[in-house]
C-alpha cells in the first residue's frame, strides 16, 4: 500500500510539473504570437506597445489558467471519474475575470474605433467560449455521476425485491409439499379421510409476492424512463459542446482574416503565418463537421 501510494504521488508530481511547463510554454508562445501580429497591424509606439504587452500578458495568464482547469476536467471525464470542484471554481473565476477584462477594454479603448475593439476583445470572446465549453463538459460529467449513483440504487432495490420474491416462492413450495404429506397420512388404505378435513387455501397468501412483482415492474419502467431522460440530456449537452467548439473555430478563422485585412496583403512573414493558421483552422472545421456526420450516420 505504501509503495502504491508513493507511486501515485510520484505520478501526480510528474503530471503537475508537466502541466506547469506546458502552461509556461503556452503563455509565452501566445504572448509572442499576439504581439507579433497586433504590432504588425497597428504599428504602436512605445506607450502603445507597453499597453498591448500588459493586455496580452493578462489574457495569456487567464488563458493558461482556463486551459489548466479544462485539462483537469477533460482528464477526469475521459477516465470516467467525477471532476474536482476546484476545477469548476477556477474556471468560473477565469470567466469572471475574462468578462471584466472585456468590459474594461470596451471602456478604455472605445475611442479607437470598432475595428480595434473587435481586434482586442476577440480573444476575450474566444476565452469565454472555451470556458463555457469546459463548463458544459463538467455538467455532463456531473450528470453522468448522478445517473450512475441513482441507477445503482434502483438496481440494488430491484435485486433485494427479487431475492425476497424468490425466498417467498421457495417458502410456498415447501409449505405445499408439507401439506401434501400431511393430507396423505390422514387417509386410510381405502382412500377415506380419517383425519382432519383439507384446509381451504388462503386467498391473500399471494398478495405479498404479487405486490413485489408489481414494484419490480415499476422499477423497470422507472429505470427505462430515467435512462431515456439521461440520454436526451447527454445528447443535448454534446450538441451544445459541438456547437461551441465549431463557433470557436469559425471565430478564430474570422479573427485571423480580420487581422489580415487590417494588415494588408504584402506576401511577408506575417502573411505566411496568417495563411498557415487560417488553413489549419479551416481544416479543423472540416474535420470536426465530417466527424459529426460520421457519428450521425453510425447512430442512425
Residue pairs with C-beta under 8 A, 6 or more apart in sequence:
19 68
19 71
23 64
23 67
23 68
24 64
26 60
26 63
26 64
26 67
27 60
27 61
27 63
27 64
28 60
30 56
30 59
30 60
30 63
31 53
31 56
31 57
31 60
34 56
34 59
34 60
34 123
35 49
35 52
35 53
35 56
36 270
36 273
37 259
37 263
37 270
37 273
37 274
38 44
38 52
38 56
38 119
38 259
39 49
39 52
40 263
40 270
41 119
41 259
41 262
41 263
42 48
42 116
42 262
44 51
44 52
55 105
55 120
56 123
58 101
59 101
59 123
59 124
59 127
62 94
62 97
62 98
62 101
62 127
63 123
63 127
65 90
65 93
65 94
66 91
66 94
66 95
66 98
66 127
66 130
66 131
66 134
68 90
69 87
69 88
69 90
69 91
69 94
69 134
70 91
70 130
70 131
70 133
70 134
70 137
72 83
72 84
72 87
73 83
73 87
73 88
73 91
73 134
73 137
73 138
73 141
74 134
74 137
76 82
76 83
76 84
76 87
76 141
77 83
77 137
77 140
77 141
82 141
82 142
82 145
83 138
83 141
83 142
87 138
88 135
88 138
91 131
91 134
91 135
91 138
92 135
94 127
94 131
95 128
95 131
95 132
95 135
98 124
98 127
98 128
98 131
99 124
99 128
101 124
102 121
102 124
102 125
102 128
105 117
105 120
105 121
105 124
106 117
106 121
109 116
109 117
109 120
110 117
115 258
115 262
118 258
119 258
119 259
119 262
122 251
122 255
122 258
123 255
125 251
126 248
126 251
126 252
126 255
129 244
129 247
129 248
129 251
130 248
132 244
133 241
133 244
133 245
133 248
136 237
136 240
136 241
136 244
137 241
139 237
140 234
140 237
140 238
140 241
143 230
143 233
143 234
143 237
144 234
147 226
147 230
150 226
151 223
151 226
151 227
154 219
154 222
154 223
154 226
155 223
157 219
158 216
158 219
158 220
158 223
161 212
161 215
161 216
161 219
162 216
164 212
165 209
165 212
165 213
165 216
168 208
168 209
168 212
169 209
172 205
172 209
179 199
183 198
185 195
186 193
186 194
186 195
186 196
187 193
187 194
187 195
188 194
242 288
242 292
245 288
246 285
246 288
246 289
249 281
249 284
249 285
249 288
250 285
252 277
252 281
253 278
253 281
253 282
253 285
256 274
256 277
256 278
256 281
257 278
259 274
260 271
260 274
260 275
260 278
263 270
263 271
263 274
265 271
